[in-house]
């Protein structure tokens, strides 16, 4: 068995149930591992403002506790909110994507490191309803979007419309981003060198660990980078086939059936 010192959990479809909650049994197992000295981190596409409830539930509020947010763009201390890693994009880089979305009727949300900017006049975004998180959503036209650092852009709409983007979106535009599907109705556009691997690696380095000391849990495309990095990647039973293909283990149950809690109980005895 590997010498696990850091465990990172994706949220949606992984640590969270379909009701966007952490089950009591799974939370208790994670709290016990944390108390035993294993570092625990949430690794999510969400901003820090949208995961505070889960940080509190797991007791990850100390000065040595960190979260990986925006799919790796920001790794920060849970207590002080000070970053140890940050990788941003800018409005100029997002502009070609906006131009295409406007011409083709696709919605667009742009997130900085504190809030969401929902771009008006180009399509109805489902991001707020799908995310269901306490995050500030501000509606603005793209011309009025501040010229500042951003974490990512998001298209949130029907699954079928997002499925079609692989053929509709020009290849030269696709090449300007690292595109990941975090949920069936959410497609994220990240800085091209960014994915969760970068954030998990930065956190492991901060703790003085190697990939062999890291266990990760995930279910979807945006987890593939950290699965490629970690020595012990664990796919959810409800996860996608490409995630399972990179995993060392698969949970015995789904995210709605304490899959993580049951796996950790077996693995750590």
C-alpha positions, 0 to 999 in steps of 0.5 A, a space after each residue: 500500500 502506498 504511503 498516502 499523505 495527501 488526499 484530494 477530492 473532486 466535488 460534483 459527482 464525487 464527494 457530493 451526492 446528487 443533492 449537493 451534500 456530503 453524506 454523514 458517513 463519508 464526512 466522518 471517515 474523512 475527518 478521522 483521516 485528517 485527525 490522523 495526520 493525512 492532508 485533505 483538500 478539495 479539488 474543484 472547478 468551483 471558487 472558494 466562495 462556493 465551497 466554504 460549507 464543505 470546508 467547515 463540514 470536513 473540519 479543514 479550517 486550520 492554518 495547514 489546510 488548503 483548497 484547490 479551486 477553479 480546476 487548479 488555477 488557484 490553490 489557497 489557504 482555507 484559513 487565511 485565503 492566501 494563495 500558494 499558487 495562481 494561474 490566470 487568464 485575461 479578457 483579451 484571451 477570452 474575447 475570441 470565445 465571446 465573439 464566437 458565442 455571440 455569433 452562435 447564440 451560446 451563453 458565456 460566464 466569466 469567473 474572476 477569483 471572487 465572483 461570476 460575471 454572466 455575459 448578457 445578450 448572447 444566450 441564457 446561461 444555466 450556470 447558476 441553476 446547475 452550480 447551486 452555490 452561494 456565489 455572486 452572479 453579476 450580469 454584464 455586457 462583455 464590453 463592460 467586463 473589467 479588464 482584470 485577471 480571470 480564472 476561467 470562462 464557462 458555457 452552461 447549457 443543454 448537454 446536447 448543445 455542448 456535445 456539438 461544440 467539438 465540431 462547431 467550435 473552430 479548431 484554432 479557437 479550441 487550441 487557445 484553451 484547455 477545455 474540460 467538461 466538469 458536468 454534463 451541462 458545464 464546459 469550462 475554458 481554462 488557460 491552455 497550460 492549466 488543469 487540476 494536475 497543476 494545482 495538485 502538484 503545487 499543493 504536494 510540493 508545498 507539503 514536501 510530497 511526491 506523486 506517490 504520496 497523493 491519492 485523488 478521487 474524481 468522476 469526470 473529464 476535468 479530473 483527468 490531469 490529477 489522475 495522470 499525476 497522482 500515484 493513487 487515482 480513484 475513480 467513482 463507480 459513477 465516473 466516466 469511462 476515461 476516468 476509470 481507464 486512468 484509475 488504480 481503483 474504483 469505489 465500490 459504490 456511487 457518490 450517492 451511496 457513500 462510495 468514498 467513505 466505503 472505499 477509504 474504510 477498506 483502504 485504510 482499515 
